[in-house]
Amino acid sequence: MSRIKTCVSLYSLQDEYLNHRMDLEQCMQFVKETGAEGVEILPDQMIKNTPDASQEELDKWHRYLKETGLKPVIADIFLNTNLYKNRTLTHRECVDLLVKELELANRMGLHLVRLVSMVPYWVLEPLLPYCEKYDVAVALEVHAGMAFDEPRTVEFIHEMKRLNSKYIGLVIDTGIFCRRFPRVVRNYEMSIGCSAALFDYIEAQFTEDGGDYHKTFVKTGGKFPPEVDAQLTDHDRLMAPIQDGYENYPFSALDEYMPYIKHFHFKLFEMTEEGPEYSMDYKGLLQYLHDHDYDGYVSTEYEGNRFTLAGHPMQEKKQIAMQQAYIQACLKEIQG
């Protein structure tokens, strides 16, 4: 039986936090007010001196958890292999950095960390003893533009299956389930110089049988049909390669991975006044997860903030609240 729970990633409030309109305590109080059950945090962003945080810093975190009643669900961590100008980190240095993150997660009361997309598969086996020691699982984010056709994602999944441990899994980002190209992205990119011709072409690649611009981009090597190419500007050609991070997989693409999925990022670009998100079918995905007995969290991850038009107010809190209200209503209908 499914038990789908709601969560908010504090990544969603990054502009409020960065510009000092909200501190960590206020962010967590806001998450509580949305009705979410859990909270997802980026320690690099909101816990000072990560991963060597002081006990005083962690005491504040635990106090906020107690005050809000939120469940600490997952930490989003990164592996910066480019700390030095003249070389990348060795395998040993990479593993040592991740071990410190596992220890911090344990101190924060977390039992799951997200590894950013394309973390190399070879960290898994040496990490396993530390995952067991600290009781913290690691899960690779499967992100649009770097999903199931990305060789490094494929390598990670192969190693995950080989090791077959409860401490290794996946985080699925729902940007792989875009049924149409996000409207806010188009509007923003056109406001800074892209043409309508580019986005008319990109939008036309999204089809009911699973077509999307990512697949077209890979197939064509980023080249355009002559009639489209003739309409494009130099700015269009500069920006086109970064428009492939929105994919259109069927939900059934998850069938073989359900036993390994630890968490979901419910990507959010634009909640509409009509209710659903403009690009994605959250209700359909929630029904799929319910039918497949998913027992875990679905976490708001708002990225529409980066596409806020100049002179327009930031919509982080409004969009998060709208998504949580919609998801919670869907779950009430689906799960009873």
N, C-alpha and C positions, 0 to 999 in steps of 0.2 A: 504493500500500500504506500502511495506517495505521501510525503510530508514536505511540501515545498514551502520554504520560509523566505521572508523578505529581508533585504539588507541594503545599505547604501554605502558606496565607496566614497571616502572623503576626497578622493581625486575629483569628484564631481563639484566640490566647493573650492577648487584651487584658486580661483580668482578672488573669491571672498577672503580666503586665507592669506594669499600673497599680498593683497592690498590692505590688509589689516582691518577689514570690516568685520571679520570674525576670527576669534582664536579657537584653539582646539576644543576647549570646553563649550563654547557657543556652537561650534559645528556639531558636536555630539548631542547637545540639547535640541538642536534643530532636527537631527535625524530621529530622535525620540518622538518629536512632534509630528513627524510624517506617519507614524505608526509602524515603522520598520522594526523588525525584531533584532537585527544585528548590524554591526558596523565593520567596514573594511578600511584599513589604514595603510598609508604609505609612510613607513617610519622615516625614510630619508627626508620626507617633506615636513613631518609634524612632530617627530621625536628628536630632540636635540642630541647631537653627537652620536647618532646611529652609526654603527651598531654597538658603540661603547657608551650607551646611555647610562646616566647616573641613576642611582636608586631613587633619588628625589624626583627625577623626571618620570620614572616609572610609577612612583607612588601617586603622582597626579593622574596619570592614565588610569590606574586602577580606581582612583576616587571617582573619576568621571564615569567609569563603567558602573560603579555602584550607584551613583546618583541617578543615572539614566535608566538603569536596568537593561542596557543593551548587551547583547552577546558579542564578545570579540571573535570574529569569524575568520579573518584571513589578513595577512600582511602582503602587500605587493613589494617585491624586492627586485633588485637589478644586479647584474653582474657587469661591472665596468672593466672590461679587459684592456682599456686604453689609458691607464693611470699614468703611464710613462710616455715621454715623447719618442723614445727610440726603440720601443719594443712593446709587444703585447704581453700580458701576464702568462706565466707558466701554468701548466695544469695544477700543480701543487698550490700555487698562489690563488688560483680560482677557487679551488675546493676550500682552502683555508678561509677565504672571505665568506663563502656561503655557510660554513660551519658557524661563524660568528653571527650570521643572520638567524640561523636556527636557534642558537642559544638565546638571542634577544627575543625571538618569538615565544620561546618557552617562558621567559621572564615576564612577558606581556600577557600570558594566559592564552596564547594562540596555538592552534594545533595544525595550521595549514599556512603555507606560504605560496604565493604565485611567483613562478620564475618567468621573467619577461620573455617574449617570443624569441626563439632561436638560441636560447641558452644551449650549449653543446651537450650532447647525450652523454659524453664521457665523464661528466661530473656525478652521474647517478650512483654508480657502484661504490665509489669511495665515500659518498655522502650517506649511504644507507645506515651504517652503524651509528652515525650521529642523529639521523632521523629517529632511529629507535631509542637512542639515549635520551633525547629531548622530547620525544613523542610529538614530532612535528612532521607532517607530510609535505612533499614538494610537488607542485603541479605546474606544468608548462602551459602558458597561455597560447591557445590556438586563435590567432587574430587574423582578421581579414587582410588579404595581401600577403599573408605568411601562414596560410592554413594548410590544408591536407595535401596540396601539391608542392609545398615548399620542401626541398630535400632535407633541410635540418630538422623540420618538424617530423618528417617521415623517419629520420634516424632516431629521434627522441622516442617516438612511439614504438619503434622496433625494440629499442632497449628497455623501455617501460614494460613491454609484454614479456621480454626475455627474463627480466628480473622478477616480475610478477609479485610485487610487494604492495601492501596496503598503504605504504608510505610514498608511493609514486603515482601520479595521475595527471589529469588535464583540467585546465580552466577553459571553458568555451566562451568566446566573445561573440555576441550575437550580431556583430557587424558582418559575419559570414552568412546572415540570413536576410540581407537587404532585398526586398522585393522590388524596390525602385531606388533610384539614386537620390540621396538626401537633398531636399530642396534648399536647406540653409547653406549647404556647401556651394551649390550653384550660385545662389544669390551673392554670397560673399566673394567667390572667385570672380564673378562678373563685376563686382564693385571695385575690384583692384586691377581690372584690365583684361580679363578673359572675355572671349566672344561668345555670343549665343550659339554660334555654329558648333563650337567645341562641345558644349553641354547638350545640345540637341542630339549630336552623334552619340555621346556617352549614354544618355538616357535611353536611346533607342536600342542599346545593347542589352538592356534588362528585359528578359522575356519570360513568359510563363513556364517554359521548359528548362529554366535554369541558366539562361544566358546572362552575362554581365560583362562589364568593361574589363574586369581583370582577365577573364578568359580570352576576350578579344585581344587584349594587349599582349598576352603571352603568345597567342597564336600568330599575331601579325608582327611581333617584335616592336610594337609601338607605332607602326606605320598606319597611315590613314588612306582610305580610298581617295583616288585623285580628285573627285568632285568635292570631297570634304577638305582635303589638304589645301586646295586652292583658296579656301575661305579663311584659313587659319593664319593668325599672326605669330610673330616670333614669341610673344608672351604666351600664347596658347601652347606652343610646342615646348616651352620651358615648364609649364605647369601640368601638362597632360600626364607625364609619368607618375605624378603623385595622386592621381585620381583613381587608381586601381585598387584602393584599400576598402572596397565595398563589394562584397561577394553575394552570390545568390544560390547557395546550396539548398537542397531540400532538407527538411528535418530528418529524413531517413538516413542522411549521411552520418548521423550520430549512432545509428543502431549498434555497430560493432564496438563503439567506444563507451557506451553507457556504464559498463562496470568500472571504468577508470575515471569517470568524470566526477571531480570533487566540488566544482563550483561553477557558477555562470555569471559572466558580466552581461547584464542586460543593457547593451549599448543604447544610448539615447542621444539623438540628434535634435529631434523636434517633436514634442507632444503637441497635438493639434487641439483646437477648441472643441472639435467633434468627439474627441476621446482618444483614439489610437495614436500611436507614433506614426509619423508620415511614411517612414521607409520600411517598417518591420511589423510583422504580425505576432505581437506578444501573446495574444490569447491562443493562437494556434500552437505556438511553441509550448506554452504552459499546459495545454491539453495533451500534447505529445509527451511531455515530461511526466504528467500525471499517469498517462496510459502505460508508461514505461517504468513506473514505480520509483521515480527520482526522489531521493530523500536528502535534501540539501538546500542551500541558499541560492536565490537569484538576486543579484546585486545591481542597483542603479549605478551606471557609469556614464555620466553626462559629458559629452564632448561637443555639444552645440555651442558651448561657451567660446571656443576658439574661432567660431564663425559669426560672432556678433558683429553687426555692421557698425561702422564708425558713427559715433553720435547717438547710438541706441543703448538703452540700459542693459546691463547684464541680467540674464534670466535664470541663473543657476538655481536659486531657491524655488522659484515658481515652477520650473521645469521638473525638478526633482520631486516636488510635492505632487505635481500632476501625474507623473509616472507611477509613484507609489500608490496613489489613490486608484489609478487604473488597474495596476497589477493586483492590488488587494481585492478589488471588486471582481476581477477575473477569477482569482483563487477562491473567493467565497462561492462563486457560481460553480466552479469546477470541482473543488474539494468538499464543498458543503460546510 
